[in-house]
Amino acid sequence: MDIIFIKELCVETVIGIYDWERKIKQVICIDLELGKDIKKASLSDNVEDTLDYKAVAKTVKEFIKNSKFKLVETLAEETVKLIFSEFNIKYIKGRFSKPGAVTGSKEVGIIIERTRQ
């Protein structure tokens, strides 16, 4: 399986469990690895034969920008479900982080992997 990736896609959104977090927007940064066979695209040189990473990024940014989840875990799971529903891919590995969320750390977050059933 081939991997198409998007690195450090950052979006401002409402995220968090504390009252003060529900009143502000915070940054969520995402790295995505998307499994798709790219052999046909490499032969045709046609974007229709591959995964349009710009379309994925636009879809993800719009979804996250308008979301109001409390947990990064929920945000990650729902984002992955959306990607599977909108795009023809076999596998997703996503890294979702909140930069500066914990004093003394650069970022905290989760990594999830899902395969299309």
C-alpha positions in Angstrom: 0.0 0.0 0.0 1.2 3.5 -0.8 0.9 6.4 1.6 -0.1 9.9 0.7 0.5 12.3 3.6 -0.4 15.7 4.9 1.9 17.1 7.6 1.1 19.8 10.2 -2.3 20.9 9.0 -3.3 23.3 11.7 -6.8 24.6 12.4 -8.3 26.8 15.1 -11.4 25.3 16.8 -13.2 25.0 20.1 -11.7 22.0 21.9 -11.3 21.1 25.5 -13.1 20.1 28.7 -12.7 23.2 30.9 -15.2 26.1 30.9 -12.5 28.5 29.7 -11.7 26.2 26.7 -15.3 26.3 25.6 -15.1 30.1 25.2 -12.0 30.3 23.0 -10.5 28.8 19.9 -7.3 26.7 20.2 -5.0 25.2 17.6 -5.2 21.6 16.6 -2.4 20.2 14.4 -2.9 17.1 12.3 -0.6 14.7 10.4 -2.3 12.3 8.2 -1.1 9.2 6.4 -3.6 8.0 3.9 -3.3 4.5 2.3 -4.1 4.4 -1.4 -2.6 2.4 -4.3 -1.1 5.1 -6.5 0.1 2.9 -9.4 -2.7 3.9 -11.8 -2.1 7.6 -11.1 1.7 7.1 -11.6 1.0 5.7 -15.1 -1.8 8.1 -16.1 -0.4 11.3 -14.5 -4.0 12.2 -13.8 -5.2 13.5 -10.4 -8.5 11.6 -10.8 -6.6 8.4 -10.4 -5.2 9.3 -7.0 -6.2 10.9 -3.8 -6.6 14.7 -4.1 -4.8 15.7 -0.9 -5.9 19.3 -1.3 -9.5 18.2 -1.3 -8.8 16.1 1.9 -7.1 19.0 3.6 -10.0 21.4 2.7 -12.6 18.9 4.0 -10.7 18.2 7.2 -10.1 21.9 7.9 -13.7 22.9 7.4 -14.9 20.0 9.6 -12.5 20.8 12.5 -13.0 24.5 12.2 -16.8 24.0 12.8 -16.5 21.3 15.5 -16.8 21.8 19.2 -15.6 18.5 20.7 -14.4 18.2 24.3 -11.9 15.5 23.7 -9.1 15.2 21.1 -10.0 11.5 21.0 -13.5 12.3 19.7 -12.2 14.8 17.2 -9.8 12.3 15.8 -12.3 9.5 15.5 -14.9 11.7 13.9 -12.4 13.2 11.5 -11.2 9.7 10.4 -14.8 8.6 9.9 -15.4 11.7 7.7 -12.3 11.0 5.6 -13.3 7.4 5.0 -16.9 8.5 4.0 -15.7 11.1 1.6 -12.6 9.5 0.0 -11.7 6.2 -1.5 -8.8 5.1 0.8 -7.9 1.9 2.6 -6.0 3.1 5.6 -5.6 6.2 7.8 -3.0 7.0 10.5 -3.7 10.3 12.1 -1.7 12.3 14.6 -3.9 15.0 16.4 -2.1 17.4 18.8 -2.8 20.5 20.9 0.4 22.6 20.9 1.1 24.1 24.3 -1.8 22.3 26.1 0.5 21.1 28.9 3.0 23.5 30.5 6.5 22.4 29.7 5.6 20.3 26.7 5.6 21.3 23.0 2.4 19.5 22.3 0.2 16.7 23.5 -2.2 14.5 21.6 -3.1 11.1 20.2 -2.2 8.9 17.3 -4.9 6.6 15.8 -4.8 4.0 13.0 -7.9 2.7 11.2 -8.4 0.4 8.2 -11.5 0.4 6.1 -13.7 -2.5 6.9 
